[in-house]
Amino acid sequence: MLERIKKLSGWLTEQEAEVAFLTSTDNVFYLSGFLSDPHERLLGVAIFQDAEPFLICPSMEKESAKNAGWSYEVIGYSDTDNPWDLVENAITSRVSTVHTAAIEKEHMNVERYEKLIEMFHQANFISAEEKLRQLRLKKDPHELEKIREACALADYAIEVGVAEIAEGKTEMDVLGAIEYALKKKGVLEMSFSTMVLTGKNAASPHGTPGTTKIQKGDLVLFDLGVVVDGYCSDITRTVAYHDINDEQEKIYQTVLNAQLAAIRTIHPGVACSEVDLAARNLISSAGYGEYFPHRLGHGLGISVHEYPSLTETNPLILEEGAVFTVEPGIYVPGVAGVRIEDDLVVTKSGIEILTKYPKELQIIR
């Protein structure tokens, strides 16, 4: 954590900003090691050029923050306190004047922004998001260890889900079995709402599971992720239940070939756009271009959707340590929906695929 704080402090010096005050759960965790969801209450970390940082949280979580490894000041407050008075006092005791402050402009709500303006009405507020994205882009060995653990549990979850498929079971029946099995493994949290979609429902990229029953001839799509010690995984697999038609099989093989083509392009120094286009061009040449409506993938780490975005227009160069998804899909209403997604990390010489569950077409009988 100290190295991360030093890098952000150095950036503040470059920007001639006296303080960064960050309030998103993910960035507080990244900089402090303290993972907390305070709901409507204020949680924040303040970083300075030279002065000692501080963390503010509800008093009931003060010891948890210290136990998480935060070795600097922790300011706790009760529900009858005004935490913004405490923030103002802590900042002004460290810097005499705030001319420039860095905040998360994409995260901070208007009410909190107005509080800061009241406190430092002459200050200029700049965005800290881009710098934090850059810092979080390259995962360190500890982060990779946690993501690998989360990916292994995601593989297990798909295994459980596939084993639960049977005629007459609903999407929610299978989803419940998956999450129950993970609870027995000690999993406290999913990366996002688990998706199990069958038949026509799978043709909706962000469909909502319900009481639709699995029938012979269906493609069943699983999209899920597991959180381990604050780090996420994200996997999608699609399998067939009994015999599927030729068009469904063609769609599946096209998606698989597109994903493999994209993966083959990945190495240190490749642009995000090149990876996306490797899959997109193959899907388009097969006649399904209009049915691939989303980006190829996204960064992965503390958040399930992180920087960068793998799109055909993103020139960002991928470097060693970047973790992201590769998830092409084809969604033809009334015919089939197929997505295949893996989590990968760029290595010194190429890539490591972190999700291991098989991708070849499985026909469950």
Buried (B, 14 or more C-beta within 10 A) or exposed (E): BEEBBEBBBEBBEEBEBBBBBBBBBBBBBBBBBBBBEBEEBBBBBBBBBEBEBBBBBBEEBBEBBBEBEBEBEBBBBEEEBEBBEBBBEBBEEBBEEBEBBBBBEEBBEEEBEEBBEEBBEEBEBBEBBEBBEEBBBBBEEEBBBBBBBBBBBBBBBBBBBBEBBEEEBBBBBBBBBBBEBBEEEEBEEBBBEBBBBBBBBBBBBEBEBEEBBBEEEBBBBBBBBBBBBBBBBBBBBBBBBBEBEEEBBBBBBBBBBBBBBBBEBBBBEBBBBBBBBBBBBBBBEBEBBEBBEBBBBBBBBBBBBBBBBBBBEBEBEBEBBBBBBBBBBBBBEEBBBBBBBBBBBBEEEEBEBBBEBEBEBBEBE
